[in-house]
């Protein structure tokens, strides 16, 4: 699944929510919370849920791994 989306409008934000729900196996409200914490960065939100870390740590790990989410999961 391609999750590198910039949620710049309502349609893309809804798509981002569905991606986080599917990839992280969370409900709608949890997906919204994760995305709000991560400034709607889908990869960051997914990694936050998977590793139970905050947005800053998630961004740091993604940066260190060239944005390759699969390497971190």
N, CA, C and O atoms as a Tripos MOL2 file, in Angstrom:
@<TRIPOS>MOLECULE
protein
  292   291    73     0     0
PROTEIN
NO_CHARGES

@<TRIPOS>ATOM
      1 N           0.8400   -1.1710    0.0000 N.3       1 UNK1
      2 CA          0.0000    0.0000    0.0000 C.3       1 UNK1
      3 C           0.8910    1.2420    0.0000 C.2       1 UNK1
      4 O           1.8170    1.3470    0.8040 O.2       1 UNK1
      5 N           0.6110    2.1630   -0.8890 N.am      2 UNK2
      6 CA          1.3510    3.4280   -0.9070 C.3       2 UNK2
      7 C           0.7500    4.3580    0.1330 C.2       2 UNK2
      8 O          -0.4270    4.7090    0.0520 O.2       2 UNK2
      9 N           1.5400    4.7500    1.0940 N.am      3 UNK3
     10 CA          1.0300    5.5800    2.1780 C.3       3 UNK3
     11 C           1.6900    6.9480    2.2230 C.2       3 UNK3
     12 O           1.4970    7.6930    3.1840 O.2       3 UNK3
     13 N           2.4520    7.2880    1.2170 N.am      4 UNK4
     14 CA          3.1480    8.5700    1.1940 C.3       4 UNK4
     15 C           2.2470    9.6110    0.5370 C.2       4 UNK4
     16 O           2.4600    9.9960   -0.6120 O.2       4 UNK4
     17 N           1.2460   10.0580    1.2770 N.am      5 UNK5
     18 CA          0.2730   11.0140    0.7570 C.3       5 UNK5
     19 C           0.3290   12.2900    1.5860 C.2       5 UNK5
     20 O           0.4970   12.2430    2.8040 O.2       5 UNK5
     21 N           0.1870   13.4220    0.9200 N.am      6 UNK6
     22 CA          0.1110   14.7000    1.6200 C.3       6 UNK6
     23 C          -1.3630   15.0720    1.7040 C.2       6 UNK6
     24 O          -1.9850   15.4170    0.6990 O.2       6 UNK6
     25 N          -1.9070   15.0010    2.8950 N.am      7 UNK7
     26 CA         -3.3360   15.2480    3.1060 C.3       7 UNK7
     27 C          -3.5900   16.7510    3.1700 C.2       7 UNK7
     28 O          -3.5820   17.3490    4.2460 O.2       7 UNK7
     29 N          -3.8140   17.3480    2.0080 N.am      8 UNK8
     30 CA         -3.9500   18.7980    1.9210 C.3       8 UNK8
     31 C          -5.3920   19.2690    1.7890 C.2       8 UNK8
     32 O          -5.6570   20.4690    1.8640 O.2       8 UNK8
     33 N          -6.3220   18.3500    1.5950 N.am      9 UNK9
     34 CA         -7.7290   18.7410    1.5130 C.3       9 UNK9
     35 C          -8.5830   17.6710    2.1910 C.2       9 UNK9
     36 O          -8.0640   16.6430    2.6260 O.2       9 UNK9
     37 N          -9.8700   17.9080    2.2800 N.am     10 UNK10
     38 CA        -10.7510   16.9850    3.0040 C.3      10 UNK10
     39 C         -10.7500   15.5850    2.4110 C.2      10 UNK10
     40 O         -10.7450   14.5970    3.1460 O.2      10 UNK10
     41 N         -10.7560   15.4940    1.0900 N.am     11 UNK11
     42 CA        -10.7700   14.1820    0.4330 C.3      11 UNK11
     43 C          -9.5040   13.3910    0.7750 C.2      11 UNK11
     44 O          -9.5770   12.2000    1.0780 O.2      11 UNK11
     45 N          -8.3590   14.0460    0.7270 N.am     12 UNK12
     46 CA         -7.0980   13.3650    1.0330 C.3      12 UNK12
     47 C          -6.9740   13.0520    2.5210 C.2      12 UNK12
     48 O          -6.3680   12.0460    2.8910 O.2      12 UNK12
     49 N          -7.5370   13.8960    3.3720 N.am     13 UNK13
     50 CA         -7.5230   13.5990    4.8100 C.3      13 UNK13
     51 C          -8.3590   12.3610    5.1020 C.2      13 UNK13
     52 O          -7.9810   11.5380    5.9360 O.2      13 UNK13
     53 N          -9.4760   12.2280    4.4300 N.am     14 UNK14
     54 CA        -10.3110   11.0380    4.6210 C.3      14 UNK14
     55 C          -9.5810    9.7930    4.1120 C.2      14 UNK14
     56 O          -9.6430    8.7340    4.7370 O.2      14 UNK14
     57 N          -8.9010    9.9210    2.9930 N.am     15 UNK15
     58 CA         -8.1120    8.8030    2.4660 C.3      15 UNK15
     59 C          -7.0110    8.4280    3.4550 C.2      15 UNK15
     60 O          -6.7630    7.2450    3.6910 O.2      15 UNK15
     61 N          -6.3540    9.4260    4.0310 N.am     16 UNK16
     62 CA         -5.3040    9.1780    5.0240 C.3      16 UNK16
     63 C          -5.8730    8.4290    6.2260 C.2      16 UNK16
     64 O          -5.2370    7.5120    6.7450 O.2      16 UNK16
     65 N          -7.0590    8.8130    6.6650 N.am     17 UNK17
     66 CA         -7.6910    8.1250    7.8030 C.3      17 UNK17
     67 C          -7.9280    6.6580    7.4840 C.2      17 UNK17
     68 O          -7.6540    5.7830    8.3060 O.2      17 UNK17
     69 N          -8.4390    6.3940    6.2890 N.am     18 UNK18
     70 CA         -8.6950    5.0030    5.8950 C.3      18 UNK18
     71 C          -7.3980    4.2080    5.8050 C.2      18 UNK18
     72 O          -7.3570    3.0410    6.1950 O.2      18 UNK18
     73 N          -6.3370    4.8310    5.2930 N.am     19 UNK19
     74 CA         -5.0420    4.1450    5.2020 C.3      19 UNK19
     75 C          -4.5200    3.7740    6.5840 C.2      19 UNK19
     76 O          -4.0540    2.6550    6.8000 O.2      19 UNK19
     77 N          -4.6010    4.7180    7.5180 N.am     20 UNK20
     78 CA         -4.1170    4.4480    8.8780 C.3      20 UNK20
     79 C          -4.9680    3.3620    9.5220 C.2      20 UNK20
     80 O          -4.4380    2.4770   10.1950 O.2      20 UNK20
     81 N          -6.2840    3.4190    9.3240 N.am     21 UNK21
     82 CA         -7.1670    2.3900    9.8790 C.3      21 UNK21
     83 C          -6.7840    1.0130    9.3540 C.2      21 UNK21
     84 O          -6.6780    0.0590   10.1260 O.2      21 UNK21
     85 N          -6.5790    0.9070    8.0600 N.am     22 UNK22
     86 CA         -6.2630   -0.3740    7.4320 C.3      22 UNK22
     87 C          -4.8750   -0.8730    7.8310 C.2      22 UNK22
     88 O          -4.7190   -2.0270    8.2320 O.2      22 UNK22
     89 N          -3.8760   -0.0110    7.7210 N.am     23 UNK23
     90 CA         -2.4950   -0.4260    7.9910 C.3      23 UNK23
     91 C          -2.2400   -0.6920    9.4700 C.2      23 UNK23
     92 O          -1.3950   -1.5170    9.8170 O.2      23 UNK23
     93 N          -2.9670    0.0010   10.3390 N.am     24 UNK24
     94 CA         -2.7160   -0.1110   11.7800 C.3      24 UNK24
     95 C          -3.7710   -0.9120   12.5170 C.2      24 UNK24
     96 O          -3.6440   -1.1750   13.7130 O.2      24 UNK24
     97 N          -4.8090   -1.2980   11.8000 N.am     25 UNK25
     98 CA         -5.9120   -2.0530   12.4050 C.3      25 UNK25
     99 C          -6.5000   -1.3100   13.6120 C.2      25 UNK25
    100 O          -6.6510   -1.8740   14.6960 O.2      25 UNK25
    101 N          -6.8270   -0.0280   13.3930 N.am     26 UNK26
    102 CA         -7.4270    0.7980   14.4430 C.3      26 UNK26
    103 C          -8.7760    1.3190   13.9690 C.2      26 UNK26
    104 O          -9.0920    1.2700   12.7810 O.2      26 UNK26
    105 N          -9.5650    1.8190   14.9130 N.am     27 UNK27
    106 CA        -10.8580    2.3880   14.5530 C.3      27 UNK27
    107 C         -10.6780    3.8180   14.0250 C.2      27 UNK27
    108 O          -9.5880    4.3880   14.0610 O.2      27 UNK27
    109 N         -11.7800    4.3620   13.5410 N.am     28 UNK28
    110 CA        -11.7560    5.6820   12.9130 C.3      28 UNK28
    111 C         -11.2110    6.7500   13.8620 C.2      28 UNK28
    112 O         -10.3250    7.5140   13.4810 O.2      28 UNK28
    113 N         -11.7220    6.8120   15.0780 N.am     29 UNK29
    114 CA        -11.3150    7.8620   16.0090 C.3      29 UNK29
    115 C          -9.8370    7.7520   16.3850 C.2      29 UNK29
    116 O          -9.1630    8.7690   16.5510 O.2      29 UNK29
    117 N          -9.3370    6.5380   16.5170 N.am     30 UNK30
    118 CA         -7.9120    6.3540   16.8060 C.3      30 UNK30
    119 C          -7.0750    6.8390   15.6320 C.2      30 UNK30
    120 O          -6.0410    7.4770   15.8270 O.2      30 UNK30
    121 N          -7.5140    6.5400   14.4180 N.am     31 UNK31
    122 CA         -6.8090    7.0100   13.2220 C.3      31 UNK31
    123 C          -6.7740    8.5330   13.1880 C.2      31 UNK31
    124 O          -5.7370    9.1260   12.8920 O.2      31 UNK31
    125 N          -7.8970    9.1600   13.4890 N.am     32 UNK32
    126 CA         -7.9530   10.6260   13.5200 C.3      32 UNK32
    127 C          -6.9680   11.1700   14.5520 C.2      32 UNK32
    128 O          -6.2280   12.1100   14.2640 O.2      32 UNK32
    129 N          -6.9540   10.5970   15.7320 N.am     33 UNK33
    130 CA         -6.0440   11.0520   16.7950 C.3      33 UNK33
    131 C          -4.5860   10.9150   16.3820 C.2      33 UNK33
    132 O          -3.7890   11.8320   16.5770 O.2      33 UNK33
    133 N          -4.2440    9.7660   15.8120 N.am     34 UNK34
    134 CA         -2.8680    9.5460   15.3590 C.3      34 UNK34
    135 C          -2.4790   10.5610   14.2880 C.2      34 UNK34
    136 O          -1.3810   11.1170   14.3210 O.2      34 UNK34
    137 N          -3.3750   10.7990   13.3480 N.am     35 UNK35
    138 CA         -3.0790   11.7390   12.2700 C.3      35 UNK35
    139 C          -2.9830   13.1730   12.7770 C.2      35 UNK35
    140 O          -2.1390   13.9380   12.3110 O.2      35 UNK35
    141 N          -3.8250   13.5390   13.7110 N.am     36 UNK36
    142 CA         -3.7340   14.8890   14.2750 C.3      36 UNK36
    143 C          -2.4130   15.0770   15.0110 C.2      36 UNK36
    144 O          -1.7830   16.1280   14.8970 O.2      36 UNK36
    145 N          -1.9930   14.0710   15.7590 N.am     37 UNK37
    146 CA         -0.7060   14.1380   16.4730 C.3      37 UNK37
    147 C           0.4670   14.2160   15.5120 C.2      37 UNK37
    148 O           1.4830   14.8400   15.8180 O.2      37 UNK37
    149 N           0.3340   13.5860   14.3530 N.am     38 UNK38
    150 CA          1.4350   13.5100   13.3900 C.3      38 UNK38
    151 C           1.3210   14.5500   12.2820 C.2      38 UNK38
    152 O           2.0260   14.4580   11.2770 O.2      38 UNK38
    153 N           0.4490   15.5350   12.4480 N.am     39 UNK39
    154 CA          0.2290   16.5580   11.4140 C.3      39 UNK39
    155 C          -0.1580   15.9340   10.0790 C.2      39 UNK39
    156 O           0.2660   16.3940    9.0190 O.2      39 UNK39
    157 N          -0.9560   14.8970   10.1450 N.am     40 UNK40
    158 CA         -1.4670   14.1690    8.9790 C.3      40 UNK40
    159 C          -0.3610   13.5720    8.1130 C.2      40 UNK40
    160 O          -0.4950   13.4930    6.8920 O.2      40 UNK40
    161 N           0.7260   13.1540    8.7470 N.am     41 UNK41
    162 CA          1.7750   12.3900    8.0640 C.3      41 UNK41
    163 C           1.4240   10.9170    8.2600 C.2      41 UNK41
    164 O           1.5450   10.3840    9.3630 O.2      41 UNK41
    165 N           0.9940   10.2720    7.1920 N.am     42 UNK42
    166 CA          0.4690    8.9080    7.2860 C.3      42 UNK42
    167 C           1.5250    7.9320    7.8000 C.2      42 UNK42
    168 O           1.2470    7.1460    8.7060 O.2      42 UNK42
    169 N           2.7180    7.9700    7.2410 N.am     43 UNK43
    170 CA          3.7730    7.0520    7.6920 C.3      43 UNK43
    171 C           4.0720    7.2460    9.1740 C.2      43 UNK43
    172 O           4.2280    6.2810    9.9220 O.2      43 UNK43
    173 N           4.1480    8.4870    9.5780 N.am     44 UNK44
    174 CA          4.4190    8.7910   10.9820 C.3      44 UNK44
    175 C           3.3290    8.2190   11.8730 C.2      44 UNK44
    176 O           3.6190    7.6140   12.9060 O.2      44 UNK44
    177 N           2.0810    8.4080   11.4790 N.am     45 UNK45
    178 CA          0.9480    7.9150   12.2730 C.3      45 UNK45
    179 C           0.9560    6.3940   12.3750 C.2      45 UNK45
    180 O           0.7270    5.8420   13.4510 O.2      45 UNK45
    181 N           1.2160    5.7240   11.2750 N.am     46 UNK46
    182 CA          1.2390    4.2570   11.2760 C.3      46 UNK46
    183 C           2.3490    3.7490   12.1930 C.2      46 UNK46
    184 O           2.1340    2.8330   12.9870 O.2      46 UNK46
    185 N           3.5230    4.3390   12.0820 N.am     47 UNK47
    186 CA          4.6510    3.9090   12.9090 C.3      47 UNK47
    187 C           4.4050    4.2120   14.3890 C.2      47 UNK47
    188 O           4.7970    3.4340   15.2590 O.2      47 UNK47
    189 N           3.7630    5.3300   14.6680 N.am     48 UNK48
    190 CA          3.4170    5.6570   16.0520 C.3      48 UNK48
    191 C           2.5890    4.5400   16.6700 C.2      48 UNK48
    192 O           2.8500    4.1110   17.7940 O.2      48 UNK48
    193 N           1.6010    4.0760   15.9390 N.am     49 UNK49
    194 CA          0.7310    3.0170   16.4510 C.3      49 UNK49
    195 C           1.4820    1.6930   16.5490 C.2      49 UNK49
    196 O           1.3660    0.9840   17.5490 O.2      49 UNK49
    197 N           2.2410    1.3630   15.5300 N.am     50 UNK50
    198 CA          2.9290    0.0730   15.4860 C.3      50 UNK50
    199 C           3.9570   -0.0690   16.6020 C.2      50 UNK50
    200 O           4.0460   -1.1200   17.2380 O.2      50 UNK50
    201 N           4.7370    0.9930   16.8410 N.am     51 UNK51
    202 CA          5.8040    0.9350   17.8440 C.3      51 UNK51
    203 C           5.4150    1.5790   19.1740 C.2      51 UNK51
    204 O           6.1910    1.5480   20.1290 O.2      51 UNK51
    205 N           4.2180    2.1600   19.2380 N.am     52 UNK52
    206 CA          3.7450    2.8320   20.4690 C.3      52 UNK52
    207 C           4.7220    3.9300   20.8930 C.2      52 UNK52
    208 O           5.1760    3.9800   22.0370 O.2      52 UNK52
    209 N           5.0300    4.8110   19.9320 N.am     53 UNK53
    210 CA          5.9590    5.9170   20.1670 C.3      53 UNK53
    211 C           5.2740    7.2290   19.7960 C.2      53 UNK53
    212 O           4.1870    7.2290   19.2180 O.2      53 UNK53
    213 N           5.9190    8.3440   20.1330 N.am     54 UNK54
    214 CA          5.3340    9.6340   19.7910 C.3      54 UNK54
    215 C           5.7490   10.0570   18.3800 C.2      54 UNK54
    216 O           6.5760    9.4080   17.7390 O.2      54 UNK54
    217 N           5.1620   11.1480   17.9170 N.am     55 UNK55
    218 CA          5.3890   11.6030   16.5450 C.3      55 UNK55
    219 C           6.8490   11.9810   16.3010 C.2      55 UNK55
    220 O           7.3990   11.6730   15.2430 O.2      55 UNK55
    221 N           7.4730   12.6380   17.2610 N.am     56 UNK56
    222 CA          8.8680   13.0530   17.0850 C.3      56 UNK56
    223 C           9.7830   11.8500   16.8910 C.2      56 UNK56
    224 O          10.6310   11.8500   15.9990 O.2      56 UNK56
    225 N           9.6160   10.8410   17.7090 N.am     57 UNK57
    226 CA         10.4430    9.6270   17.5960 C.3      57 UNK57
    227 C          10.1560    8.9110   16.2800 C.2      57 UNK57
    228 O          11.0720    8.3940   15.6400 O.2      57 UNK57
    229 N           8.9060    8.8810   15.8830 N.am     58 UNK58
    230 CA          8.5250    8.2440   14.6280 C.3      58 UNK58
    231 C           9.1890    8.9440   13.4420 C.2      58 UNK58
    232 O           9.7170    8.2900   12.5430 O.2      58 UNK58
    233 N           9.1580   10.2690   13.4470 N.am     59 UNK59
    234 CA          9.8020   11.0330   12.3640 C.3      59 UNK59
    235 C          11.3070   10.7790   12.3350 C.2      59 UNK59
    236 O          11.9060   10.6300   11.2690 O.2      59 UNK59
    237 N          11.9040   10.7330   13.5210 N.am     60 UNK60
    238 CA         13.3470   10.4830   13.6250 C.3      60 UNK60
    239 C          13.7080    9.1310   13.0080 C.2      60 UNK60
    240 O          14.6680    9.0260   12.2440 O.2      60 UNK60
    241 N          12.9410    8.1100   13.3420 N.am     61 UNK61
    242 CA         13.2040    6.7750   12.8000 C.3      61 UNK61
    243 C          12.9980    6.7330   11.2910 C.2      61 UNK61
    244 O          13.7910    6.1300   10.5680 O.2      61 UNK61
    245 N          11.9380    7.3720   10.8230 N.am     62 UNK62
    246 CA         11.6850    7.3990    9.3800 C.3      62 UNK62
    247 C          12.8040    8.1290    8.6430 C.2      62 UNK62
    248 O          13.2180    7.7050    7.5630 O.2      62 UNK62
    249 N          13.2880    9.2090    9.2150 N.am     63 UNK63
    250 CA         14.3870    9.9510    8.6070 C.3      63 UNK63
    251 C          15.6390    9.0880    8.5310 C.2      63 UNK63
    252 O          16.3290    9.0760    7.5120 O.2      63 UNK63
    253 N          15.9290    8.3720    9.6040 N.am     64 UNK64
    254 CA         17.1080    7.5130    9.6570 C.3      64 UNK64
    255 C          17.0220    6.3470    8.6700 C.2      64 UNK64
    256 O          18.0450    5.8170    8.2370 O.2      64 UNK64
    257 N          15.8090    5.9570    8.3200 N.am     65 UNK65
    258 CA         15.6060    4.8290    7.4050 C.3      65 UNK65
    259 C          15.0860    5.2870    6.0470 C.2      65 UNK65
    260 O          14.4100    4.5330    5.3470 O.2      65 UNK65
    261 N          15.4030    6.5230    5.6790 N.am     66 UNK66
    262 CA         15.0340    7.0850    4.3770 C.3      66 UNK66
    263 C          13.5480    6.9450    4.0690 C.2      66 UNK66
    264 O          13.1690    6.7410    2.9160 O.2      66 UNK66
    265 N          12.7100    7.0510    5.0900 N.am     67 UNK67
    266 CA         11.2690    6.9950    4.8940 C.3      67 UNK67
    267 C          10.7210    5.6190    4.5950 C.2      67 UNK67
    268 O           9.5550    5.4780    4.2280 O.2      67 UNK67
    269 N          11.5540    4.5990    4.7490 N.am     68 UNK68
    270 CA         11.1440    3.2300    4.4270 C.3      68 UNK68
    271 C          10.4160    2.6110    5.6180 C.2      68 UNK68
    272 O          11.0370    2.0380    6.5130 O.2      68 UNK68
    273 N           9.1160    2.7320    5.6130 N.am     69 UNK69
    274 CA          8.2840    2.2470    6.7070 C.3      69 UNK69
    275 C           8.4280    0.7440    6.9020 C.2      69 UNK69
    276 O           8.4530    0.2630    8.0350 O.2      69 UNK69
    277 N           8.5220    0.0040    5.8100 N.am     70 UNK70
    278 CA          8.5970   -1.4630    5.9150 C.3      70 UNK70
    279 C           9.8480   -1.9280    6.6560 C.2      70 UNK70
    280 O           9.8370   -3.0000    7.2610 O.2      70 UNK70
    281 N          10.9210   -1.1470    6.6210 N.am     71 UNK71
    282 CA         12.1390   -1.5140    7.3560 C.3      71 UNK71
    283 C          11.9420   -1.4100    8.8640 C.2      71 UNK71
    284 O          12.6540   -2.0520    9.6360 O.2      71 UNK71
    285 N          10.9900   -0.6120    9.2700 N.am     72 UNK72
    286 CA         10.7770   -0.3510   10.6930 C.3      72 UNK72
    287 C           9.6880   -1.2150   11.3060 C.2      72 UNK72
    288 O           9.5170   -1.2400   12.5250 O.2      72 UNK72
    289 N           8.9640   -1.9120   10.4700 N.am     73 UNK73
    290 CA          7.8390   -2.7000   10.9800 C.3      73 UNK73
    291 C           8.1650   -4.1770   11.0090 C.2      73 UNK73
    292 O           7.3300   -4.9860   11.4120 O.2      73 UNK73
@<TRIPOS>BOND
     1     1     2 1
     2     2     3 1
     3     3     4 2
     4     3     5 am
     5     5     6 1
     6     6     7 1
     7     7     8 2
     8     7     9 am
     9     9    10 1
    10    10    11 1
    11    11    12 2
    12    11    13 am
    13    13    14 1
    14    14    15 1
    15    15    16 2
    16    15    17 am
    17    17    18 1
    18    18    19 1
    19    19    20 2
    20    19    21 am
    21    21    22 1
    22    22    23 1
    23    23    24 2
    24    23    25 am
    25    25    26 1
    26    26    27 1
    27    27    28 2
    28    27    29 am
    29    29    30 1
    30    30    31 1
    31    31    32 2
    32    31    33 am
    33    33    34 1
    34    34    35 1
    35    35    36 2
    36    35    37 am
    37    37    38 1
    38    38    39 1
    39    39    40 2
    40    39    41 am
    41    41    42 1
    42    42    43 1
    43    43    44 2
    44    43    45 am
    45    45    46 1
    46    46    47 1
    47    47    48 2
    48    47    49 am
    49    49    50 1
    50    50    51 1
    51    51    52 2
    52    51    53 am
    53    53    54 1
    54    54    55 1
    55    55    56 2
    56    55    57 am
    57    57    58 1
    58    58    59 1
    59    59    60 2
    60    59    61 am
    61    61    62 1
    62    62    63 1
    63    63    64 2
    64    63    65 am
    65    65    66 1
    66    66    67 1
    67    67    68 2
    68    67    69 am
    69    69    70 1
    70    70    71 1
    71    71    72 2
    72    71    73 am
    73    73    74 1
    74    74    75 1
    75    75    76 2
    76    75    77 am
    77    77    78 1
    78    78    79 1
    79    79    80 2
    80    79    81 am
    81    81    82 1
    82    82    83 1
    83    83    84 2
    84    83    85 am
    85    85    86 1
    86    86    87 1
    87    87    88 2
    88    87    89 am
    89    89    90 1
    90    90    91 1
    91    91    92 2
    92    91    93 am
    93    93    94 1
    94    94    95 1
    95    95    96 2
    96    95    97 am
    97    97    98 1
    98    98    99 1
    99    99   100 2
   100    99   101 am
   101   101   102 1
   102   102   103 1
   103   103   104 2
   104   103   105 am
   105   105   106 1
   106   106   107 1
   107   107   108 2
   108   107   109 am
   109   109   110 1
   110   110   111 1
   111   111   112 2
   112   111   113 am
   113   113   114 1
   114   114   115 1
   115   115   116 2
   116   115   117 am
   117   117   118 1
   118   118   119 1
   119   119   120 2
   120   119   121 am
   121   121   122 1
   122   122   123 1
   123   123   124 2
   124   123   125 am
   125   125   126 1
   126   126   127 1
   127   127   128 2
   128   127   129 am
   129   129   130 1
   130   130   131 1
   131   131   132 2
   132   131   133 am
   133   133   134 1
   134   134   135 1
   135   135   136 2
   136   135   137 am
   137   137   138 1
   138   138   139 1
   139   139   140 2
   140   139   141 am
   141   141   142 1
   142   142   143 1
   143   143   144 2
   144   143   145 am
   145   145   146 1
   146   146   147 1
   147   147   148 2
   148   147   149 am
   149   149   150 1
   150   150   151 1
   151   151   152 2
   152   151   153 am
   153   153   154 1
   154   154   155 1
   155   155   156 2
   156   155   157 am
   157   157   158 1
   158   158   159 1
   159   159   160 2
   160   159   161 am
   161   161   162 1
   162   162   163 1
   163   163   164 2
   164   163   165 am
   165   165   166 1
   166   166   167 1
   167   167   168 2
   168   167   169 am
   169   169   170 1
   170   170   171 1
   171   171   172 2
   172   171   173 am
   173   173   174 1
   174   174   175 1
   175   175   176 2
   176   175   177 am
   177   177   178 1
   178   178   179 1
   179   179   180 2
   180   179   181 am
   181   181   182 1
   182   182   183 1
   183   183   184 2
   184   183   185 am
   185   185   186 1
   186   186   187 1
   187   187   188 2
   188   187   189 am
   189   189   190 1
   190   190   191 1
   191   191   192 2
   192   191   193 am
   193   193   194 1
   194   194   195 1
   195   195   196 2
   196   195   197 am
   197   197   198 1
   198   198   199 1
   199   199   200 2
   200   199   201 am
   201   201   202 1
   202   202   203 1
   203   203   204 2
   204   203   205 am
   205   205   206 1
   206   206   207 1
   207   207   208 2
   208   207   209 am
   209   209   210 1
   210   210   211 1
   211   211   212 2
   212   211   213 am
   213   213   214 1
   214   214   215 1
   215   215   216 2
   216   215   217 am
   217   217   218 1
   218   218   219 1
   219   219   220 2
   220   219   221 am
   221   221   222 1
   222   222   223 1
   223   223   224 2
   224   223   225 am
   225   225   226 1
   226   226   227 1
   227   227   228 2
   228   227   229 am
   229   229   230 1
   230   230   231 1
   231   231   232 2
   232   231   233 am
   233   233   234 1
   234   234   235 1
   235   235   236 2
   236   235   237 am
   237   237   238 1
   238   238   239 1
   239   239   240 2
   240   239   241 am
   241   241   242 1
   242   242   243 1
   243   243   244 2
   244   243   245 am
   245   245   246 1
   246   246   247 1
   247   247   248 2
   248   247   249 am
   249   249   250 1
   250   250   251 1
   251   251   252 2
   252   251   253 am
   253   253   254 1
   254   254   255 1
   255   255   256 2
   256   255   257 am
   257   257   258 1
   258   258   259 1
   259   259   260 2
   260   259   261 am
   261   261   262 1
   262   262   263 1
   263   263   264 2
   264   263   265 am
   265   265   266 1
   266   266   267 1
   267   267   268 2
   268   267   269 am
   269   269   270 1
   270   270   271 1
   271   271   272 2
   272   271   273 am
   273   273   274 1
   274   274   275 1
   275   275   276 2
   276   275   277 am
   277   277   278 1
   278   278   279 1
   279   279   280 2
   280   279   281 am
   281   281   282 1
   282   282   283 1
   283   283   284 2
   284   283   285 am
   285   285   286 1
   286   286   287 1
   287   287   288 2
   288   287   289 am
   289   289   290 1
   290   290   291 1
   291   291   292 2
@<TRIPOS>SUBSTRUCTURE
     1 UNK1         2 RESIDUE 1 A UNK
     2 UNK2         6 RESIDUE 1 A UNK
     3 UNK3        10 RESIDUE 1 A UNK
     4 UNK4        14 RESIDUE 1 A UNK
     5 UNK5        18 RESIDUE 1 A UNK
     6 UNK6        22 RESIDUE 1 A UNK
     7 UNK7        26 RESIDUE 1 A UNK
     8 UNK8        30 RESIDUE 1 A UNK
     9 UNK9        34 RESIDUE 1 A UNK
    10 UNK10       38 RESIDUE 1 A UNK
    11 UNK11       42 RESIDUE 1 A UNK
    12 UNK12       46 RESIDUE 1 A UNK
    13 UNK13       50 RESIDUE 1 A UNK
    14 UNK14       54 RESIDUE 1 A UNK
    15 UNK15       58 RESIDUE 1 A UNK
    16 UNK16       62 RESIDUE 1 A UNK
    17 UNK17       66 RESIDUE 1 A UNK
    18 UNK18       70 RESIDUE 1 A UNK
    19 UNK19       74 RESIDUE 1 A UNK
    20 UNK20       78 RESIDUE 1 A UNK
    21 UNK21       82 RESIDUE 1 A UNK
    22 UNK22       86 RESIDUE 1 A UNK
    23 UNK23       90 RESIDUE 1 A UNK
    24 UNK24       94 RESIDUE 1 A UNK
    25 UNK25       98 RESIDUE 1 A UNK
    26 UNK26      102 RESIDUE 1 A UNK
    27 UNK27      106 RESIDUE 1 A UNK
    28 UNK28      110 RESIDUE 1 A UNK
    29 UNK29      114 RESIDUE 1 A UNK
    30 UNK30      118 RESIDUE 1 A UNK
    31 UNK31      122 RESIDUE 1 A UNK
    32 UNK32      126 RESIDUE 1 A UNK
    33 UNK33      130 RESIDUE 1 A UNK
    34 UNK34      134 RESIDUE 1 A UNK
    35 UNK35      138 RESIDUE 1 A UNK
    36 UNK36      142 RESIDUE 1 A UNK
    37 UNK37      146 RESIDUE 1 A UNK
    38 UNK38      150 RESIDUE 1 A UNK
    39 UNK39      154 RESIDUE 1 A UNK
    40 UNK40      158 RESIDUE 1 A UNK
    41 UNK41      162 RESIDUE 1 A UNK
    42 UNK42      166 RESIDUE 1 A UNK
    43 UNK43      170 RESIDUE 1 A UNK
    44 UNK44      174 RESIDUE 1 A UNK
    45 UNK45      178 RESIDUE 1 A UNK
    46 UNK46      182 RESIDUE 1 A UNK
    47 UNK47      186 RESIDUE 1 A UNK
    48 UNK48      190 RESIDUE 1 A UNK
    49 UNK49      194 RESIDUE 1 A UNK
    50 UNK50      198 RESIDUE 1 A UNK
    51 UNK51      202 RESIDUE 1 A UNK
    52 UNK52      206 RESIDUE 1 A UNK
    53 UNK53      210 RESIDUE 1 A UNK
    54 UNK54      214 RESIDUE 1 A UNK
    55 UNK55      218 RESIDUE 1 A UNK
    56 UNK56      222 RESIDUE 1 A UNK
    57 UNK57      226 RESIDUE 1 A UNK
    58 UNK58      230 RESIDUE 1 A UNK
    59 UNK59      234 RESIDUE 1 A UNK
    60 UNK60      238 RESIDUE 1 A UNK
    61 UNK61      242 RESIDUE 1 A UNK
    62 UNK62      246 RESIDUE 1 A UNK
    63 UNK63      250 RESIDUE 1 A UNK
    64 UNK64      254 RESIDUE 1 A UNK
    65 UNK65      258 RESIDUE 1 A UNK
    66 UNK66      262 RESIDUE 1 A UNK
    67 UNK67      266 RESIDUE 1 A UNK
    68 UNK68      270 RESIDUE 1 A UNK
    69 UNK69      274 RESIDUE 1 A UNK
    70 UNK70      278 RESIDUE 1 A UNK
    71 UNK71      282 RESIDUE 1 A UNK
    72 UNK72      286 RESIDUE 1 A UNK
    73 UNK73      290 RESIDUE 1 A UNK
